[in-house]
């Protein structure tokens, strides 16, 4: 009996274990687990559109690689010919016009569709022009104009390029004849390019050429600009009666033209009024006076009258003065202010009052306030873009940044991160330090550790960006000697372009590369002419602020002297069509975002002195 009871207990225990056994096994989840998502291969359309997006934001190196990737995967794709055309264009934009020529010739060798073939032939003509082979360029473009199926927009571009060639060869009458042909399709062309060509033609033409053209093309609307130019040249040479004769002819032939308003102002001696908002008192006054001196130097004998108003350091004062100037109908536009806070308030007031304002501030996104707001100052974005492009041209693709934890440092970090990505580089490491720090040992050790290659044979970071003043960058550079980062290429900002840097710091900064928009050592005769005039007038050396004041006044004077009618309503478009100013090497144009584009110097420190960076292989020192 006892034995049977023990057997029964053991059997019951065994049955319980068997019943509970499933509970000991890992139960399946209530829903099927998600398998790792397979890597989605980009569609043909998505890959092409990605390259187009990079092209539109002018990240040309990245776009070039993306078009190449597209063609490698889809050599016969629906957008393959478009990708090849883009690659040919970008090769030229990056300075390789010989490569651009070969690519366009390769497209023609494929016997493409007629529309693609026409674009490739235009690209060949443009490449020959850029290479200085004007005879070949003219032959290609002349043959292109004979094509019966040439799109009207390409007709405009072809004729405009023929104007460029004629001007390069000093053939003003031929340039004018081509400009007339381009004008026939201006509605489908580039109005900025057209206005720039017209302005340069007028400035290059002699009085005799202007007279001959005005007589030959009596009824052509372009002749109005010829007559106004003749009137201005006569007035400038003291021949008032001759000037009045040309103005009378202008009024008789083209009474409703915008040039008539310019002619009236020419005879009456009326000046264009521009308001200037600068800090002429308070802690920023030293900056304001330097800009003011540059403007006053450029204003000597000009047709623009400057009205200076002191903003002090109060943003609300800047806004109030902007509203006051906007109520004065004689004020065409406003220049300034300088600081970010004042520029923000003044720009908001100018936008509300519909008066053009060109801010002399580096504040990011300022022109987004509205279509009346322009910006003309060296920005962090421009500096970072120049540094990244220069580094890429040197074969540097891996970067690190060490920045102060301040508004200045964080702004540069954000811009640097975005530009490295846009250029196809890698930001391998980042670190920050407290502003004013003296000891960088632990920070540099941590940075060096994080920069170790992640895989066998992977490249180490070859460029370290430090957006700070000379003292901080020199201290960090000195601390690199005892780390694996010794010898790394250093990058900096325009704060390093300072003639007062102590000798010990200059030694530590040997080889650093940094950008700026003004360099007194530039041998360009126009730069040296400005420096000599400023030194003679004020007994001191100019800097970027003085040069920028000088530049913006010259830009306004250029617009005021143009044959176009001046008004607040017309000024924004006139500024957008302005491309370069003779005798002004820094200014290029205002881009579509109404921000000034300028040629930046790339500088370095060699032998204890600041010098221009020698051109990289296949590139230029000033990108």
C-alpha positions in Angstrom: 0.0 0.0 0.0 2.7 2.4 0.9 4.6 1.5 -2.3 1.5 2.2 -4.4 1.0 5.6 -2.7 4.6 6.6 -3.5 4.2 5.6 -7.1 1.1 7.6 -7.3 2.8 10.7 -5.9 5.7 10.4 -8.3 3.4 10.0 -11.3 1.4 13.1 -10.3 4.6 15.1 -9.9 5.7 13.9 -13.4 2.4 14.9 -14.9 2.6 18.3 -13.3 6.1 18.8 -14.8 4.9 17.8 -18.2 1.9 20.1 -17.9 4.1 23.1 -16.8 6.9 22.3 -19.3 5.6 24.7 -22.0 5.7 27.5 -19.5 9.5 27.0 -19.1 10.0 27.5 -22.8 10.3 31.0 -24.1 6.9 32.0 -25.4 6.6 33.5 -28.8 5.8 37.2 -28.8 2.1 38.2 -29.2 3.0 39.7 -32.6 5.7 38.5 -35.1 9.0 40.2 -34.4 10.1 42.7 -37.0 13.0 41.3 -39.1 15.8 43.8 -39.8 14.6 46.0 -42.6 16.4 45.2 -45.8 18.5 48.0 -47.2 16.2 49.8 -49.7 17.9 50.3 -53.0 17.2 53.8 -54.3 15.0 54.0 -57.4 16.4 55.5 -60.5 14.2 58.6 -60.1 15.1 59.0 -56.5 18.9 58.8 -57.2 18.7 61.3 -60.0 16.6 63.7 -57.9 19.1 63.5 -55.1 21.9 64.6 -57.4 19.6 67.4 -58.7 19.0 68.6 -55.2 22.8 68.8 -54.5 23.2 70.7 -57.8 20.6 73.2 -57.0 22.1 74.1 -53.6 25.5 74.4 -55.4 27.1 71.5 -53.7 28.8 70.7 -57.0 31.4 68.2 -55.9 28.7 66.1 -54.1 26.4 66.5 -57.1 29.1 65.4 -59.5 29.7 62.2 -57.5 26.0 61.5 -57.3 25.5 61.9 -61.1 28.5 59.5 -61.5 26.9 57.0 -59.2 23.6 57.3 -61.1 25.4 56.7 -64.4 27.3 53.7 -63.0 24.0 52.1 -61.9 21.8 53.2 -64.8 24.0 53.9 -67.8 21.0 53.6 -70.1 18.5 55.1 -67.6 15.8 57.5 -68.6 17.8 60.5 -67.2 21.3 59.3 -68.2 21.8 62.0 -70.9 20.6 64.6 -68.4 23.2 63.3 -65.9 25.9 63.4 -68.6 25.0 67.0 -69.4 25.1 68.0 -65.7 28.5 66.3 -65.3 29.9 68.3 -68.2 28.5 71.5 -66.8 29.8 70.8 -63.3 33.3 69.9 -64.6 33.5 73.5 -65.9 32.0 75.0 -62.8 34.8 73.3 -60.8 37.4 74.8 -63.1 38.1 71.7 -65.4 36.9 73.2 -68.7 39.1 70.7 -70.6 37.3 67.9 -68.9 34.0 69.6 -69.6 34.8 69.8 -73.3 35.6 66.1 -73.4 32.3 65.2 -71.7 30.2 67.2 -74.1 32.1 65.7 -77.0 31.5 62.3 -75.6 27.7 63.0 -75.4 27.7 63.9 -79.1 29.6 60.7 -80.0 26.6 58.8 -78.6 24.3 60.4 -81.2 21.7 61.6 -78.7 18.3 63.0 -79.3 18.3 66.4 -81.1 17.5 68.4 -78.0 20.4 66.8 -76.0 22.7 67.3 -79.0 21.9 71.0 -79.1 22.7 71.4 -75.4 25.9 69.5 -75.8 27.0 71.7 -78.7 26.3 74.8 -76.7 28.4 73.3 -73.9 31.3 72.7 -76.3 31.1 76.3 -77.4 31.1 77.5 -73.8 34.1 75.3 -72.9 36.1 76.6 -75.9 35.2 80.1 -74.7 36.4 79.4 -71.2 39.6 77.9 -72.5 40.3 81.1 -74.5 39.9 79.5 -77.9 37.5 82.2 -79.2 37.8 81.1 -82.9 36.6 77.5 -82.2 33.9 78.8 -79.8 32.6 81.2 -82.5 32.5 78.5 -85.1 30.6 76.1 -82.9 28.1 78.7 -81.7 27.6 80.2 -85.2 26.7 76.8 -86.5 24.4 76.3 -83.5 22.4 79.4 -84.4 21.7 78.0 -87.8 19.8 75.0 -86.3 16.1 75.4 -87.1 15.0 73.5 -84.0 17.1 75.5 -81.5 14.9 76.2 -78.4 14.4 80.0 -77.7 16.1 79.8 -74.3 19.2 78.2 -75.9 19.1 80.8 -78.7 19.3 83.5 -76.0 22.2 81.8 -74.2 24.1 81.3 -77.5 23.8 84.9 -78.6 24.7 86.1 -75.1 27.8 84.0 -75.2 28.7 85.4 -78.6 28.4 88.9 -77.0 31.0 87.7 -74.3 33.3 86.6 -77.1 33.0 89.8 -79.0 33.7 91.9 -75.8 36.8 89.7 -75.1 38.1 90.5 -78.6 37.3 94.2 -78.3 34.6 94.1 -81.0 32.0 96.4 -79.6 29.8 96.7 -82.8 29.6 93.0 -83.2 28.8 92.6 -79.5 25.9 95.1 -79.9 24.6 93.3 -82.9 24.5 90.0 -81.0 23.0 91.7 -77.9 20.1 92.8 -80.1 19.5 89.2 -81.2 19.6 88.1 -77.6 17.1 90.7 -76.7 14.6 89.1 -79.0 14.3 86.2 -76.6 15.0 87.9 -73.3 11.7 86.6 -71.9 13.1 83.1 -72.0 16.6 84.0 -71.1 18.6 85.3 -68.2 17.8 89.0 -67.5 20.7 89.3 -65.0 23.2 88.2 -67.7 21.6 90.4 -70.3 21.8 93.6 -68.1 25.4 92.8 -67.1 26.4 92.4 -70.8 24.7 95.7 -71.7 26.5 97.5 -68.9 29.9 96.1 -69.8 29.3 96.9 -73.5 28.5 100.5 -72.7 31.6 100.9 -70.5 33.9 99.3 -73.0 32.6 101.3 -76.0 34.4 104.4 -77.2 32.6 107.7 -77.9 33.0 107.1 -81.6 31.6 103.6 -81.3 28.6 104.8 -79.3 27.8 107.5 -81.9 28.0 105.1 -84.8 25.8 102.5 -83.1 23.2 105.2 -82.1 23.1 106.3 -85.7 22.9 102.8 -87.2 20.2 101.5 -84.8 18.1 104.7 -84.5 14.8 103.0 -83.5 16.1 100.0 -81.5 15.2 100.3 -77.8 18.8 99.4 -76.8 19.9 102.7 -78.4 18.3 104.6 -75.5 21.2 103.3 -73.3 23.7 104.4 -75.9 22.4 107.9 -75.9 22.3 108.2 -72.1 25.9 106.9 -72.0 26.9 109.6 -74.5 25.2 112.2 -72.4 26.9 111.0 -69.2 30.4 111.0 -70.8 29.8 114.5 -72.2 28.7 115.7 -68.8 31.7 114.1 -67.0 34.1 115.7 -69.5 32.6 119.2 -68.8 30.8 119.4 -72.2 27.4 120.4 -70.8 26.0 121.6 -74.1 26.9 118.3 -75.8 25.3 116.5 -72.9 22.0 118.4 -73.3 22.1 117.6 -77.0 22.3 113.9 -76.4 19.5 114.1 -73.7 17.3 115.9 -76.2 17.9 113.2 -78.8 17.1 110.6 -76.2 13.8 112.3 -75.3 12.8 112.7 -78.9 13.5 109.1 -79.9 12.5 107.2 -76.7 10.3 109.5 -74.7 8.8 106.7 -72.5 12.1 104.9 -71.8 13.4 104.5 -68.3 16.7 106.1 -69.5 14.9 109.5 -69.7 14.6 109.7 -65.9 18.3 109.1 -65.6 19.0 111.8 -68.1 16.9 114.3 -66.2 18.8 113.5 -63.0 22.1 113.9 -64.9 21.3 117.4 -66.1 19.9 118.7 -62.8 22.8 117.3 -60.8 20.4 115.5 -58.5 21.9 112.9 -56.2 20.5 109.6 -55.0 20.0 109.6 -51.3 21.0 106.6 -49.2 20.6 106.3 -45.5 23.4 104.7 -43.5 22.7 103.1 -40.1 25.9 102.8 -38.1 26.9 102.7 -34.4 28.7 106.0 -34.1 28.5 106.1 -30.3 28.9 103.5 -27.6 31.0 100.4 -27.5 30.6 99.6 -31.2 31.5 103.1 -32.4 35.0 102.0 -33.4 33.5 99.6 -35.9 31.0 102.1 -37.2 33.6 104.8 -37.8 35.7 102.3 -39.9 32.7 101.5 -42.1 31.8 105.2 -42.4 35.3 106.1 -43.5 35.2 103.5 -46.2 31.9 104.9 -47.5 33.0 108.5 -47.4 36.2 107.6 -49.3 34.1 106.0 -52.1 31.6 108.9 -52.1 34.1 111.6 -53.2 32.7 113.2 -56.4 29.9 110.5 -56.7 26.3 110.8 -57.6 25.1 109.3 -54.3 24.5 111.3 -51.1 25.0 109.6 -47.8 22.9 110.4 -44.8 24.5 108.9 -41.6 22.4 108.1 -38.6 23.7 106.8 -35.3 22.1 103.6 -34.0 24.2 103.5 -30.8 23.7 100.1 -29.3 19.9 100.0 -29.0 18.0 97.7 -31.5 14.8 99.7 -31.0 16.7 102.9 -32.0 17.8 101.2 -35.2 14.2 100.2 -36.0 12.9 103.7 -35.2 15.4 105.4 -37.5 14.6 102.9 -40.3 10.9 103.8 -40.1 11.8 107.5 -40.1 14.0 107.2 -43.2 11.4 105.1 -44.9 8.9 108.0 -44.7 11.4 110.3 -46.6 10.6 109.6 -50.2 14.0 111.0 -51.3 15.8 108.1 -49.6 16.2 105.3 -52.1 17.6 102.6 -49.7 19.3 102.0 -46.4 22.7 100.5 -45.6 23.4 98.9 -42.3 23.2 98.3 -39.4 26.2 96.2 -38.2 25.3 94.0 -35.1 22.9 91.1 -35.4 20.3 92.4 -33.0 20.1 95.8 -34.6 20.1 94.4 -38.1 17.2 92.1 -37.2 15.1 95.0 -35.9 16.0 97.3 -38.7 15.3 94.7 -41.3 11.9 93.9 -39.9 11.0 97.7 -40.0 12.4 98.0 -43.5 10.4 95.1 -44.7 7.2 96.5 -43.2 7.8 99.9 -44.8 8.8 98.4 -48.2 12.2 100.1 -48.4 15.3 98.3 -49.6 17.9 97.6 -46.8 21.3 96.1 -47.3 22.4 94.9 -43.8 26.1 94.9 -43.0 25.7 92.0 -40.5 26.8 88.4 -40.5 23.5 87.2 -38.9 22.3 83.9 -40.4 19.0 83.9 -42.2 18.5 87.7 -42.2 17.3 87.9 -45.7 14.5 85.5 -44.9 12.7 88.4 -43.3 11.5 89.4 -46.8 12.1 90.5 -50.3 13.3 94.0 -49.4 16.2 92.8 -47.3 19.7 92.2 -48.7 22.8 91.2 -46.8 26.4 92.2 -47.5 28.9 90.9 -45.0 31.2 87.9 -44.6 29.2 85.2 -43.0 30.2 82.0 -41.1 28.7 80.0 -43.9 30.9 81.6 -46.6 34.0 81.1 -44.5 33.2 77.4 -43.8 32.3 76.7 -47.4 35.6 78.2 -48.6 37.6 76.1 -46.1 35.8 72.8 -47.0 36.2 73.4 -50.7 39.9 74.1 -50.3 40.4 71.1 -48.1 38.6 68.8 -50.6 40.8 70.2 -53.4 43.9 69.1 -51.3 42.5 65.6 -51.0 41.2 66.0 -47.4 37.9 64.3 -46.9 37.9 63.5 -43.2 37.5 66.4 -40.7 37.3 67.1 -37.0 36.2 70.3 -35.2 37.2 71.7 -31.8 35.1 74.8 -31.0 34.4 77.1 -28.0 31.0 76.5 -26.4 29.8 80.0 -27.3 27.3 81.5 -29.8 30.2 82.1 -32.2 31.6 78.6 -31.8 28.2 76.8 -32.0 27.3 78.8 -35.2 30.5 77.7 -36.9 30.1 74.1 -35.7 26.6 73.9 -37.2 27.7 75.4 -40.6 30.9 73.3 -40.7 28.9 70.1 -40.1 26.5 70.9 -42.9 29.1 72.0 -45.4 31.3 68.9 -44.8 28.2 66.7 -45.5 27.3 68.7 -48.6 30.8 68.4 -49.9 30.8 64.6 -49.5 33.3 64.7 -46.6 33.2 63.0 -43.2 33.0 64.8 -39.8 34.9 62.1 -37.8 35.0 63.8 -34.5 33.8 66.9 -32.6 34.5 68.4 -29.2 34.1 71.7 -27.5 35.7 73.7 -24.6 34.8 76.5 -22.4 35.5 80.0 -23.8 38.7 81.4 -22.4 40.1 78.0 -21.4 43.8 77.8 -21.0 44.3 74.0 -20.6 43.4 71.8 -23.5 45.4 68.6 -22.7 42.4 66.4 -21.6 40.3 67.7 -24.5 42.9 67.0 -27.1 43.6 63.5 -25.7 39.9 62.6 -25.9 39.7 64.1 -29.4 42.8 62.1 -30.5 41.2 58.9 -29.1 37.9 59.4 -30.9 39.8 60.0 -34.2 41.4 56.6 -34.3 40.6 54.9 -37.5 37.6 52.6 -37.1 38.8 50.0 -39.6 42.1 48.7 -40.8 43.5 51.1 -43.4 40.8 53.8 -42.8 42.2 57.3 -43.1 42.8 59.4 -40.0 41.3 62.9 -39.8 43.6 65.2 -41.8 42.1 68.5 -41.0 41.1 70.1 -37.6 38.9 73.2 -37.6 39.2 75.5 -34.6 36.9 78.6 -34.9 38.5 80.9 -32.4 40.9 83.8 -32.0 44.7 83.6 -32.6 45.5 83.1 -28.9 43.2 80.1 -28.5 44.1 78.4 -31.8 47.9 78.9 -31.0 47.4 77.4 -27.6 45.6 74.4 -29.0 48.2 74.1 -31.8 51.0 74.0 -29.2 49.2 71.3 -27.3 49.0 69.0 -30.4 52.7 68.4 -30.3 52.5 65.6 -27.7 49.5 63.9 -29.3 48.9 61.6 -32.3 47.4 64.7 -33.9 50.8 66.3 -34.4 51.1 67.7 -37.9 47.4 67.7 -38.7 46.2 70.4 -41.0 44.7 73.2 -39.0 41.8 75.4 -40.3 40.6 78.7 -38.7 38.4 81.7 -39.3 39.1 85.3 -40.3 39.9 86.1 -36.7 43.4 84.9 -37.5 43.9 87.7 -40.1 45.3 90.1 -37.5 48.5 92.0 -38.1 49.0 92.3 -34.3 49.4 88.6 -33.5 52.4 88.1 -31.3 55.5 86.4 -32.8 55.2 83.4 -30.5 51.6 82.8 -31.6 52.6 83.2 -35.3 55.1 80.4 -34.8 52.5 78.1 -33.3 50.1 78.9 -36.1 52.5 78.0 -38.9 50.6 76.3 -41.8 47.1 77.1 -40.6 44.6 77.9 -43.4 41.8 80.5 -42.9 39.6 82.7 -45.2 38.9 86.4 -45.2 37.3 88.9 -47.5 40.1 91.5 -47.3 43.8 91.0 -47.5 46.1 94.0 -47.6 48.9 92.0 -49.3 46.8 91.3 -52.4 48.9 92.6 -55.3 45.7 93.5 -57.3 46.2 97.1 -58.4 42.6 98.0 -57.5 43.2 96.7 -53.9 46.4 98.6 -53.6 44.8 101.8 -55.0 42.1 101.6 -52.3 44.6 101.0 -49.5 46.8 103.9 -50.7 43.8 106.3 -50.9 42.5 105.3 -47.5 46.0 105.6 -45.9 46.4 109.1 -47.5 43.0 110.2 -46.4 42.9 108.9 -42.8 46.6 108.2 -41.9 45.9 104.5 -41.0 45.6 101.1 -42.6 42.1 100.0 -43.8 40.6 96.7 -42.7 37.6 94.6 -43.9 35.1 96.9 -42.3 36.5 99.9 -44.2 36.7 97.9 -47.4 33.1 96.7 -47.0 31.8 100.2 -46.5 33.8 101.3 -49.6 32.4 98.3 -51.5 28.7 98.9 -50.7 28.8 102.5 -51.5 30.4 101.7 -54.9 27.7 99.1 -55.5 25.0 101.8 -54.9 26.8 104.3 -57.1 27.0 101.7 -59.8 23.2 101.3 -59.7 22.7 105.0 -59.5 24.8 105.5 -62.7 23.0 102.8 -64.6 20.7 103.7 -67.5 17.7 102.2 -65.6 15.1 104.3 -63.8 15.7 104.4 -60.1 12.9 103.7 -57.5 12.5 101.7 -54.4 10.2 99.3 -56.2 12.8 98.7 -59.0 15.9 98.6 -56.8 15.7 95.0 -55.6 15.7 93.6 -59.1 18.4 96.0 -60.2 20.6 94.8 -57.3 19.9 91.2 -58.2 21.0 91.8 -61.8 24.2 93.5 -60.8 27.2 91.3 -61.5 30.6 92.6 -60.5 31.6 96.3 -60.4 34.7 97.6 -62.4 37.5 98.5 -60.1 36.0 96.5 -57.3 37.6 93.1 -57.1 35.8 91.8 -54.0 32.1 92.0 -55.0 30.7 89.4 -57.4 26.9 89.7 -57.1 23.8 89.2 -54.9 22.5 85.7 -55.1 18.9 84.6 -55.3 18.7 84.7 -51.5 19.8 88.4 -51.8 23.1 87.6 -50.0 26.4 89.1 -51.3 28.7 86.7 -53.0 32.4 87.7 -52.7 35.7 86.3 -53.7 37.4 85.1 -50.5 41.1 85.0 -49.9 42.5 81.8 -48.5 45.4 82.8 -46.2 48.0 80.9 -44.3 50.9 81.8 -41.9 54.3 81.1 -43.3 57.6 82.2 -41.9 55.9 84.3 -39.3 53.8 86.3 -41.8 50.3 86.1 -43.3 50.3 85.1 -46.9 47.9 83.9 -49.6 47.6 80.1 -50.0 49.3 79.0 -53.2 46.8 77.6 -55.7 46.1 73.9 -55.2 46.6 71.5 -58.1 43.8 72.1 -60.5 42.3 74.8 -58.3 42.6 78.4 -57.3 43.7 80.1 -54.1 40.6 82.2 -54.2 37.6 79.8 -54.8 
